Amino acid sequence: MKLLQVPTLLLDERIKEEIEENPALELDVEDFDEKTLSEKTNDEVDEFSTDNNEEYENEEEYGNIDIAEYVKEGDDEDADYNFQKDVYTNGDDDGTFSFQPKFETTFYDHLLAQVNMLNLEKPLLKVAEFVIGSIDEDGYLRRDIPSIIDDLSFKQNIVVTETELKEVIKLIQEFDPTGVCAKDLQECLLLQLRKKEKNKIVNHAIKIIDKFFEEFIKKHYEKIQRSLVLSDSDLKEVIQLIVKLNPKPGAIYEVTNKAATFVLPDFFVQNINGELELSLNQKNAPDLRVSSSFRDMLKDYDKGKQKDERQKEALLFIKQKIDAAKWFIDAIKQRQETLLLTMGRIMHLQEEFFLTGDESALRPMILKDVSDRTGLDISTISRVVNSKYVQTEFGTYKLKYFFSESMSTDSGEDVSTREVKIYLNEIINAESKKQPLSDEKLTDLLNEKGYNIARRTVAKYREQLNHPVARLRKQI
């Protein structure tokens, strides 16, 4: 389940960590016979997964270990998995899929690269990496300090004090983009202002965000002006400075500059003569195997007649490492199978979009729809969808893009809530900024269009589209 959450871009690092921790696991850099998932038998999975659940400490005798199980003929190949040729198709397999992936420097990669320049000791380095992993896509660290400390303790086995964690957070707040790792908008804006060259306007801006933040976001400018004794020109300059700050530091790596964003997709969908073909990114297909040197050590042990206590302890260590390596290889295999199965169902449910690229062709779809068609738990589908991308001939999309709830029109037709949001966004963008439309008026316009929608739902969609209430959209 944890491996499902790892995006393709970070899978290499996860595998490297496992190889560093387990000398019995290695990358197969040699040529070997290609095998597909269908050639792997269930017996192999059962054989290695059940062994791994044993409590080794409770074994009465080391001699109970069956050496033949670990050094059987052909075992070198049995431990290897190659997914690079796996293709999920909508029809016949017409040929080889050959999309070339784009490589992305993501927001998280950008932050991790800066962490690695700090020369932190390993425990604090792990803390910093965990904090970065907890930062939302828009650049905010919305999790509270105690929760992060608890997760580090229970999930990472890392003990850190509140003071140490706050120091790490403070270091990350110095990173680029400015304003990152703030707990809220107020702190984000202050981080940006404090890095600017100090002058009268900057100092006024810092004081306003620090002491009069609520008044500022509610546009109670007269109160601010009276309290700070600002001239009209100074107030105007301060407002202009603040509104030019970036309220979402992480968003610069998302949609603000699509031409400069390079995504490493997890899947590729290709239209071949009207038939959709799905393939995994080859970076999801590492060639892993159990180290031959570890098998050789077991063979040498098997040949020996006298087995003292030290040799038996070494044998147990080797067995545990080999079991762990086989478990990890099998976990990687299951990851690929789950990814293909889930994306395959998404592709079928949204087939018209993948064939045409027409956004209006997207059907209402929720996690349960995919869960019902795969037999997988909703939490599993959620893990697959999170932080995963698919490349199509129409562009590269987050899997979350294809999910939306349904809504009925006056005619009884089910439409995607995405369609409603698109129309709502068009209305707000076209309104007069001197007299912006209230939520009640927006609801009336949507109802006239045939969408049965309540005012509170309109308010929720408006917020999701990052449009403030009418009073705050008003421009002087």
N, C-alpha and C positions, 0 to 999 in steps of 0.2 A: 504494500500500500504506500509506503514511503517512496519507493522508487517510481511509482506512478506520478507522484507530484513533481519529480525532477524534470525540468525542461531539457530538451535535447542539448541545448547549449551548455548545460552544466553536467550532463551525464558523464562526459569524459573525466571531469574532476572527481565525481563520485566513484568511478571505476578505479582511478588512480589511487584514491584513498584506500579502497578495499585491497588493492594489490600491495600497497605499502604495509598494511596491517596484517596481511595474510600471505606469507611466502609460498604457500601451496597454490596460489592463484596467479596466473600469468596470461599475457596476451599471446595469441598464437600468431607469430609473424611468418610462419612457414606455410607453404601451399598445402592444402588438404582437399579431400573430396568434398564437394559442396553437398549439403543436405538441407532439405526443407523441413519446416515444422512438422509436416505430415509424416515424415519418416521417423520422428522421435516417438517412441512407444510410451504408453502410460506406465509400463513397468519401470522404466528408468526414473520417472518422476517419483513414483512411490518408493522405489529402492533408496533414493537419496534423501527424500524428505522425512521418512519415518525414522531413519538413523539419526537425523539431526535432533530429534526430540528426546533422545535418550539422556538420562542423567548419568554422565560418565563416572561421577564420584561414587555412585552406588554399585558399580560393577564389583563383584566379589573377586574375580580373577582376571588379570590382563590377558591370560591365555584364552579367554572366551572370544577374543576378537578374531573374526574370520579374515585372515590376510588375503585370501583369494578374491574376496569381494572387492578389494581395492587394487589388485594387480592383474585382474583377469585380462585375457587376450582381447585386443581391440578397444580397450577402455580409453585409450588416448583419444579415439575418435568419438566415443560415446559422450565424452564430457564437452565436446565442442558444439557450438551452435552458430549457425550462419544464417542470418535473416536478410541478407542483402538482396536476395532474389525474390523475397516474398512480395506478392502483388495481390491485392484484393480487387476483383473486377466485377462489373455489372453484367458481363456477358462472357464471351470466350476470351481466352488469353491470346491477344493478337500479336504480341511482341514485347520487347523490353522497354521498360519505362526509363526515360533518360533525363528527367529534369535535373538541372544543376542547382544546388542550394545556394542561397545568398547567405552571407555571414553578417551577423549583427553584433555591434557593440551596444549592449543593452544598458539601461539605466543601472542595473545591479552590477554588471561587469565594470562599468565606469567607477562605481563606488568601491568595489572590491580592489580594483587596481590601485586606488589611492590608499586603501588600508595597507596594502602590501608595501607601500613606501614608508610606513611609519616605524618599521623595525620593532614592532611590539613583541613582547614575550608571548610564547605560544598560547598560554591560557587566555590572555587578554586579546590576542589575535582571534581566537575562537569566539570570544564574546563579541568583538566588533563585527565578525562575519554574521553572527546570529542576529545582532541588532539590524544590520543591513538587510538581512532576509526578512525582518519584521516590518520594514518600511513599506508603506503602501505605494502603489504605482504613481500617485501624484506627488510623492516625496515626503509624506508625513509619517512620523512615528506615533501612532495613536494608541499604542499599547502602554499601559501604565508600568511603572518601574517594578512593583512587586510581582506582577504577572511574568515579566521577562526573567526576573531572578528565579522564580519557581520553575519556569520552563528550562532554563539553563541547568538548574540543579537536577530535575527529574528526568529530562529528556537527553541532556548532553553530559550529565555527571560533572558539571562545572560549577564550583562554588564561587560566587562573586558577591562582594558587599555592595550596598546601595551607593556608597561613595565611589567605588571603582567603576560601577556601571554608569554613573552620571559623568564621570571623567571621560569614559569612552564615547558616550553620546556627545559630549562637548567637542571632542576631537572630530567626530564625523560631521558635526555642524559647521566645521571649518572647511568642509569639502566643497568641490564644485559639483553641481550647481548651487549657488548661494541660496540659503534658506532651507536646505535639505535637512531632514531629521527633526524638524520642529514638531511640537505636540499639537499645535493649532495654528490658525491663520495669523493670529496676533504675533506669536513668537516667530513665525516664518517671515513676516514683514520686518520685524525688528532685527532679525539676523541680517537681512539684506541691507537695511538702512545703516546698521552699525559698521558695515564693511565699506560704506561710501566715504569719500573724502569729506571731512567735516566742514560745514559752512552754516550760515544762518538758517537757510531753508531746510537743510538736512537735520539740524538740531531741533527745529520746530516739528518736523515730521516725526522724529523719534519720540518727542514728548507727547505728540498727539496720539500715536499708536500705543504708547506705554500707559498714558494717563486718561486718554479720552477715546479709547477704542470703540466702545459702544456708541458714543455720540457720532463718531466718524462714520461707522458702517450704516447708521440710521440717517445719515446726512443732516444731522443737527449742527450745521456749520456756524449758525449764529451764536450758539452757546460756546463753541470752541473759540470763535473769534473774540468774544467778550472775555473769556477766561484767560486767554493768552495775549490779549491786547494786540491782535494782528491787524495789519492793514489789509484792504481788499486785495491788493496786488500780491502781498506775501501769502495770504490764504490761497489764492488761486495757484501760485507756484507750488505750494506745499501739496495741494490736492493733485496737481499734475504729476508731481514726483511720485506720490504714493500709488496712484492708479497705474503708473507704468511699471511698478514692481510685479514680480511673477508670483501669483497666488498658488501656483502648482508647479514647483521646481521640477518634479519628475516628468511632467507632461511634455517637456521639450523632447523627450525620447519616444513619445508616442505618436501624436497626430499633428503636431504643430508644423512639422516640416517633413512630410511624407517622402519627398524626393531624396532627402538625406538619411532616411531611416532604412537600415538593412536588417531584415529579419531572417533568422535561421529557422525555417519551418520544420515542424515535426512530421508533416504529411505532405504528399503531393497528389493532386487530383487532375487527371488528364482526360479530355474528351476525345475518344478514338472512334470516329465514324458513328457518333451518336451514343456510344457506350462509355460509361464512366469507369475509369481505372484508378485505383487507389494504391499508393505505395508509401512505405515508411522512408524517412530520411535515413541514409546509410549510416549516419552517426549514431543511430539507434541500434546498430547491428555490430557490436564489438565481437571479435573472434577471441573468446576466452576458453581456457582449458586448465585442467589441473596439472601442476608442474610435474614433468616426467622425472625430475630428480627426487621428488618426494616419493613417487612410486618405486623408484630404484632403491630408495632407503628401506622401504617396506619389503622389497624382494630380498635385499641383503639380510634383513632381520629374519625372514622366513627360512633362509638357508642355514642360519646359525642354529646350533643345538643348545648351547647354554645361554640362558637369558636371565641376567641378574636384574636387580631392582632398578638400576639406572636405565638399563636398556628397555625395561618395560615402561618406565615413565616416558622415555623418548618415543616409544611406540604409541602410547596414548596421545602424546602431543601431536605426532604426525597424523594420526587418525582424526583427531579433532579438526586440524587445519584442512585436511582433505575434505571432510564432511562440510565444513564451512565454505570451502571453495565451490563444491558441487551445489550447495544450497544457493549461493550467490548466482552461479551460472543459471540455475533453474529459475531464480527470481527474475533475472534479466529476460529469460525466455518468456515467462508469464507476462512480464511488462509489455513485450512486443505483441503478444497475442491479444491482450486486453486493449491496447491502443488500436490495433487493427480492427478488432470487433466493434469497438465503440465508434470510431470514425466511419466505419463502413455503414453503420446504421444511420449516423447523421447524414452521410452522403445520400443514402436512399430517401430519407425523410425530406431532404432539401434538394432533391434531384433536379427540379426545374431550375433552381438558381445556379447550380453547378454546370448546367448545360447552357444557360443563357446569360448569366451574370446580372439578371434583372432583380434588383432589390425588392421590388413589389411582389416577386414570385416566392419570397420566403414565407413558409408556412408557420403558423403558431406552433411552437415546440418548447417543451419544458424537459427537465432532467428525467422526470418519470416516464416520458414517452420513449426515451432512449433506454432507460432501465428495463421497461416492459419488453422491449424488442431484443435486448441482449441477455436478459436473465441476470444481469449484474445489479448489485445494490446501488441505490441512488448516490450514496457517499463515494462509491468507486467511480461512477460517472463524473461526479463533481471533481474528483482528483484528476481525471483524465482531461477534463475540459479546462481546468485552471492552468494558465500560462502556456497553453499549447497553441500552435499556429498551423494553418494549412495553406499551401500555395496552390493557386488555381491560375488559369489563363487570364482571369480578370483581376488578379491581385492576390495579396497575401492577407489572410484574415485570422483574427483570434477565434477560437472555437466558440467562445462566449457570444460572438456576434450572431450566431445562428439560433440563439435561444430567445424566445419571447412568449408571453402569455397571449391568450386569445380574448377577443371582445366581439360581442354581437352587434350588428347594425340593425336599423329599423326593418330591413328586409329579412332578418334572421340569419344573415350570412356571418360566419366566423372570420374575423380579420385579425391580423397580428397587431399587438399593441405597438409594435415598431411603426406600422403604418400610421397609427394615430399620432405618435410622437413626431413623425416626419411632418405631418400636416400642422400640428401645434407649433413646431419650430418655425415653419414657414409663416404662420400667422404673426408670431411674435417678432420675427425679423422684419416683417413688412409694416409693422405698426408705426404710428407717429411717436417718436421718442419724447415729444413735448406733451403728449397725452397717451401714455401707454395703456394697454387694455388690462382691466382687472381680471381676476380669475373667474368671476361670475360672467363677464362678457366673453371670455375665451370659451367657457363652458357652453354658452348659448351658440356661439359660432360652430363649435364642434357638433352640437346637437342638430343644428340646421344642416350640417353636412351628412347627417345620418348616423353619427356615432353616439350610442347610448352611454353617456359617461357622466359621472357625478363631479361636482366642483372639487371635492377633496382629492379625487383621482387626478383631475387636471392640475391641481397644485403639486401633487407628488411627481407627475410627469415633467412639469415645468422645472422643478428642482433637479430632477435627474438630467435635464437638458442644460443645467447650469444657468438658468435664467432666474434672477431674483424677482421679488414681488414688484408690482407695477410702480409703487412709490420709489423703489430703488433703481428702476429702469429709466426713470424720468431724467432727462438731461436739460440743463439750464440753457 
